[in-house]
Amino acid sequence: MRTEPQVTACRPDPQIAALAGWLADPVRPTDFPRLTLRWRNQRHAATVGLDGLDDAAWLDHFGRFAPLPGNLPQPLALRYHGHQFRVYNPELGDGRGFLFAQLRDGTGRLLDLGTKGSGQTPWSREGDGRLTLKGGMREVLATEMLEALGVYTSKTFSLIETHEELWRGDEPSPTRSAVLVRLSHGHIRIGSFQRLAALEEADHLAALVDYCLAQFPGPPPPPGAPGRDEPAVVLLHQAVERLADMAAGYVAAGFVHGVLNTDNMNITGESFDYGPWRWLPGWEPGFTAAYFDHQGLYCFARQAEAIRWNLGQLAIALRLLAEAPPLIAALERFEPLYLAALNRRVLWRWGIERHDGDARPEAGMELLAAAGTAMREAGLSPDAFFHAHRGGRGAQGALATALAAYRPVAGALDHPLWAEPAPPSLVIEQVEALWAAIAEHDDWAPLAAMTARIRQLGEALGAPPPPAGLVAQSCN
């Protein structure tokens, strides 16, 4: 999970090129009017050997998209299908982004540099292929906070203002424009498999499974699992483990993604593709992030259900390669893996452990229920609650009773952040205040200060608990 980024030399390795003929379309980036660098992630640039680029070279590669040496000669817009709010859509694909480059990090993992807002592609439909600057700023905040809270997430690598006026129906227009670059451990989505299955391209589907197993290695299925030597079954087991942990990470973080469609599910288990996300202002299970989610399909408390449903669609796609029983057996692991991960993550964020070492998920769920009741009674957000009660401090009444079986972990309160009156928070009012400083005064200092505080929170929390049986994800 999260570790200090390792400085490494740049090692290009465009493995995706072997699949590009049937997985993607070559595209040309947009020629933007003017470029101004607004966000540069030096912390993670070091992981792929690009921290030594000066600002001019940075703009050239991540604003004009001049190819990196030894990498893809032309960007690739990936093809995929997907269920959007559980309605199948075969007209999807990278409509305002592309895969720009692939590099190895300091541990040898293959990482992708992909874009958002880089212009139209064959899959843009009626979209303009652009990104608002506010949307880019929000993605910086989301990825920084989720990384601090231990969620395995894509990293916002670069944000460059492109000085076009954009018209959007859901915010004051014209508004400012930007192009964003993400660093991710792959951009292969559940929707990528759905497309190949729908087109009955069994050979290509098998090749994509092999690519994922080679480039995103994980543990084998548990002993005795049916079909545990079949590549498609192995891949589904790994996806179930990774996405169960991601779902638990959302709940422990008090985070609502907003649009958990199958085309927004990365096979690596990384959280990515941030649109109308929100952090909970209070413990509200039915809280939704997307104004268009009228049925609450992706509300806070239903996120695990949505992710499990999406994995079911992956299993259906893989039926072209494997029989149903071993795929069903892999899916049935989701709930116990999710509950175990939720238990670990809640205790980690709280900074507590049981006296008796009882790690049963049931015990953790009882504690989380008590925490939810305490948050509602006190009117606290999860951020404020976990900060106020770090290590079990300050608990009263029913919450104190629930915590009787727990104790602070060693060093739970050592970091000076825990002595501050409140933690960094990204409730909507705070996000809007950060954007107002930029929109009204072109003042980026509050955003810089917030990201510094968020990284301090990550230092205070330390490395999150590794998912049981999973290979550590060094990019986080």
HELIX and SHEET records of a PDB file:
HELIX    1   1 GLN A   15  ALA A   18  5                                   4    
HELIX    2   2 ALA A   20  LEU A   23  1                                   4    
HELIX    3   3 GLN A   42  ALA A   45  1                                   4    
HELIX    4   4 ALA A   46  VAL A   48  5                                   3    
HELIX    5   5 ASP A   55  PHE A   62  1                                   8    
HELIX    6   6 LEU A  133  ALA A  148  1                                  16    
HELIX    7   7 ILE A  190  ALA A  198  1                                   9    
HELIX    8   8 ALA A  202  GLN A  215  1                                  14    
HELIX    9   9 PRO A  231  ALA A  253  1                                  23    
HELIX   10  10 THR A  262  ASN A  264  5                                   3    
HELIX   11  11 PHE A  300  ARG A  302  5                                   3    
HELIX   12  12 GLN A  303  LEU A  318  1                                  16    
HELIX   13  13 ALA A  324  LEU A  331  1                                   8    
HELIX   14  14 PHE A  334  TRP A  350  1                                  17    
HELIX   15  15 PRO A  361  ALA A  378  1                                  18    
HELIX   16  16 PRO A  382  ALA A  388  1                                   7    
HELIX   17  17 ARG A  390  GLY A  392  5                                   3    
HELIX   18  18 GLY A  397  ALA A  402  1                                   6    
HELIX   19  19 LEU A  403  ALA A  405  5                                   3    
HELIX   20  20 PRO A  416  ALA A  419  5                                   4    
HELIX   21  21 ILE A  428  HIS A  441  1                                  14    
HELIX   22  22 ALA A  445  LEU A  461  1                                  17    
SHEET    1   A 2 ALA A  24  PRO A  26  0                                        
SHEET    2   A 2 LEU A  76  LEU A  78 -1                                        
SHEET    1   B 5 THR A  36  ARG A  40  0                                        
SHEET    2   B 5 LYS A 155  LEU A 166 -1                                        
SHEET    3   B 5 THR A 175  SER A 184 -1                                        
SHEET    4   B 5 LEU A 110  LYS A 116 -1                                        
SHEET    5   B 5 LEU A  99  ARG A 104 -1                                        
SHEET    1   C 4 THR A  36  ARG A  40  0                                        
SHEET    2   C 4 LYS A 155  LEU A 166 -1                                        
SHEET    3   C 4 THR A 175  SER A 184 -1                                        
SHEET    4   C 4 LEU A 131  THR A 132 -1                                        
SHEET    1   D 2 GLY A  82  GLN A  84  0                                        
SHEET    2   D 2 VAL A  87  ASN A  89 -1                                        
SHEET    1   E 2 PHE A 255  VAL A 256  0                                        
SHEET    2   E 2 ARG A 278  TRP A 279 -1                                        
SHEET    1   F 2 ILE A 352  ARG A 354  0                                        
SHEET    2   F 2 TYR A 406  PRO A 408 -1                                        
END                                                                             
